[in-house]
Amino acid sequence: MAADENFLPRRFIYEFAVHYRHFERYMYALQLLGKIGKHETWLDCACGSGYGSHLLSGFAETVIGYDIKLEAVDYANTQYSHSGCVFYSDLERFASIQFDVVISVETIEHMPRSAAVPFLTRIKQQMKKEAVLVITTPLVRVSNPNPANPYHQYEYSYNDFLIVLQDAGFEVNDFLTNTVQFTDGETKEQGYFRCVIA
């Protein structure tokens, strides 16, 4: 699997700071979630190479990692799958599952602005009524349709991202931010949003 926008920690080709930053994102998401999911099923969307789903599986009974990239999911299944952590690139493989928690770490900026609400609406369809969504994204002062990062398609301001969440039927009930130097060399606020279905 080529090392492009997917972080591959088991290749050991990155400096420690890069490893720390990627795992830190999941730890901040867990902090904002504020619970352990005993007897719960969680979704990690999009899971990329699977390291984050594997980490989350220490906090929930079952974690499903989903990514549209078949190559990433194949790698994740090879490196990180176990009885409580499985990976799919086909939504239909788990279409009947209703999730207690959905974690989406640094995903939505990788799609066009027009795809954001449909993406979130699709996630919402598979969430239990009382489920929680924790979603992260880099935040900029003014929304940017042409980010410096070649893998990002749209970066949001805080207010614009709130609108996207509201349009998809979510209500934000907690938020935190962390200042991060991203791989594109820019320093930005990384926003973490804890959401429930409105």
C-alpha positions in Angstrom: 0.0 0.0 0.0 1.4 3.4 -1.0 2.0 5.9 1.7 0.0 8.9 0.4 -2.7 10.4 2.6 -3.0 7.3 4.8 -0.8 7.2 7.8 1.0 3.8 8.1 2.5 3.6 11.6 3.8 0.1 11.2 6.1 1.2 8.3 8.2 3.1 10.9 9.2 5.7 8.4 7.9 8.7 10.2 9.4 10.9 13.0 7.9 10.4 16.5 6.0 13.7 16.3 4.0 12.4 13.3 3.1 9.2 15.1 2.1 11.2 18.2 0.0 13.7 16.2 -2.0 10.9 14.5 -2.7 8.9 17.7 -3.3 12.1 19.6 -6.3 12.9 17.4 -8.1 9.7 18.5 -7.2 10.3 22.1 -8.7 13.8 22.0 -11.8 12.3 20.3 -12.1 9.8 23.1 -11.6 12.5 25.7 -14.5 14.5 24.1 -16.7 11.4 23.9 -16.1 11.0 27.6 -17.1 7.3 28.0 -16.1 3.7 27.5 -18.4 1.7 25.3 -19.0 -1.5 27.2 -21.4 -3.6 25.1 -21.4 -0.9 22.4 -20.7 -0.9 18.7 -18.7 2.0 17.3 -18.0 3.1 13.7 -14.7 4.7 12.7 -15.4 6.5 9.4 -13.1 6.9 7.6 -10.6 4.5 9.1 -7.7 4.8 6.6 -5.1 2.2 7.4 -6.9 1.1 10.5 -4.6 2.1 13.4 -7.3 4.4 14.9 -10.0 1.7 14.8 -7.6 -0.7 16.5 -7.0 1.9 19.2 -10.7 2.5 19.7 -11.3 -1.2 20.1 -9.7 -0.9 23.5 -12.7 1.3 24.5 -15.7 -0.5 23.0 -16.9 -4.0 22.6 -16.9 -3.8 18.8 -15.4 -1.3 16.3 -16.1 -1.3 12.6 -13.6 0.6 10.5 -15.0 1.9 7.2 -13.2 3.5 4.3 -14.0 3.9 0.6 -10.4 2.9 -0.3 -10.3 -0.9 -0.8 -6.5 -0.9 -0.6 -6.6 0.9 2.8 -9.2 -1.6 4.1 -7.2 -4.6 2.9 -4.2 -3.2 4.7 -6.2 -2.6 7.9 -7.6 -6.1 7.8 -4.1 -7.5 7.5 -2.5 -5.4 10.2 -5.2 -4.5 12.7 -8.3 -6.8 12.6 -9.3 -9.0 15.5 -12.5 -10.4 17.0 -13.6 -6.9 18.2 -12.3 -4.9 15.2 -13.2 -5.4 11.6 -12.9 -3.3 8.4 -15.1 -2.8 5.4 -15.1 -0.8 2.2 -18.7 -1.8 1.3 -21.4 0.0 3.3 -23.8 -2.9 2.6 -21.7 -5.3 4.7 -22.9 -3.5 7.9 -26.0 -1.7 6.7 -28.2 -3.3 9.3 -26.1 -2.2 12.3 -27.1 0.8 14.4 -24.1 2.4 16.1 -23.8 3.8 19.6 -20.9 6.0 18.6 -19.4 7.3 15.4 -15.9 8.7 15.3 -14.8 10.6 12.2 -11.2 11.8 12.4 -10.0 14.2 9.7 -12.3 12.9 7.0 -14.7 15.6 5.9 -12.0 18.0 4.6 -11.1 15.3 2.1 -14.4 15.6 0.2 -16.0 18.5 -1.7 -18.2 20.8 0.2 -21.2 19.5 -1.7 -20.6 16.0 -0.4 -20.4 17.0 3.3 -24.1 17.0 4.2 -24.9 13.8 2.3 -22.0 12.1 4.1 -23.2 13.2 7.5 -26.8 12.3 6.7 -25.7 8.8 5.7 -23.9 8.4 9.0 -26.9 9.6 10.9 -29.1 6.9 9.3 -27.0 4.2 11.1 -26.8 5.9 14.5 -29.1 5.0 17.3 -31.4 7.8 18.4 -29.2 8.5 21.5 -25.9 7.9 19.7 -23.0 10.3 19.7 -20.9 11.5 16.8 -17.4 12.9 17.4 -16.0 14.5 14.3 -12.7 16.4 13.8 -11.5 18.7 11.1 -8.9 21.5 10.7 -10.5 24.9 11.2 -9.4 28.0 9.4 -10.4 31.7 9.8 -12.2 31.8 6.5 -13.5 28.7 4.7 -11.1 27.6 2.0 -12.1 25.7 -1.2 -8.4 25.5 -2.3 -6.3 24.3 0.7 -2.5 24.0 0.6 -2.8 20.3 1.5 -3.2 18.5 -1.8 -5.4 15.8 -0.2 -7.8 18.3 1.3 -10.7 19.6 -0.9 -12.4 22.0 1.5 -11.3 23.5 4.9 -14.0 25.0 7.1 -14.3 28.0 9.4 -15.9 27.1 12.7 -19.2 28.8 11.9 -19.4 27.2 8.4 -18.8 23.8 9.9 -21.5 24.3 12.4 -23.9 25.1 9.5 -22.9 21.8 7.8 -23.6 19.9 11.0 -26.9 21.6 11.5 -28.0 21.0 7.9 -27.3 17.3 8.4 -29.5 17.2 11.5 -26.8 17.3 14.2 -26.6 19.4 17.3 -23.2 20.2 18.9 -23.2 19.7 22.6 -19.4 19.9 23.3 -16.3 21.2 21.5 -12.6 21.4 21.9 -9.7 22.6 19.9 -6.0 21.9 19.6 -3.4 23.9 17.8 -1.5 21.6 15.4 1.1 22.0 12.7 -0.3 19.9 9.8 1.7 18.0 7.2 1.2 20.9 4.7 3.3 23.0 7.0 0.5 25.2 8.1 -0.5 25.7 11.8 -4.2 25.5 12.3 -6.8 24.8 15.0 -8.0 21.2 14.9 -11.6 21.2 15.9 -13.3 18.4 17.8 -17.1 18.4 17.8 -19.3 16.2 20.0 -22.7 15.9 18.3 -26.1 14.3 18.9 -29.0 13.9 16.6 -31.1 17.1 16.8 
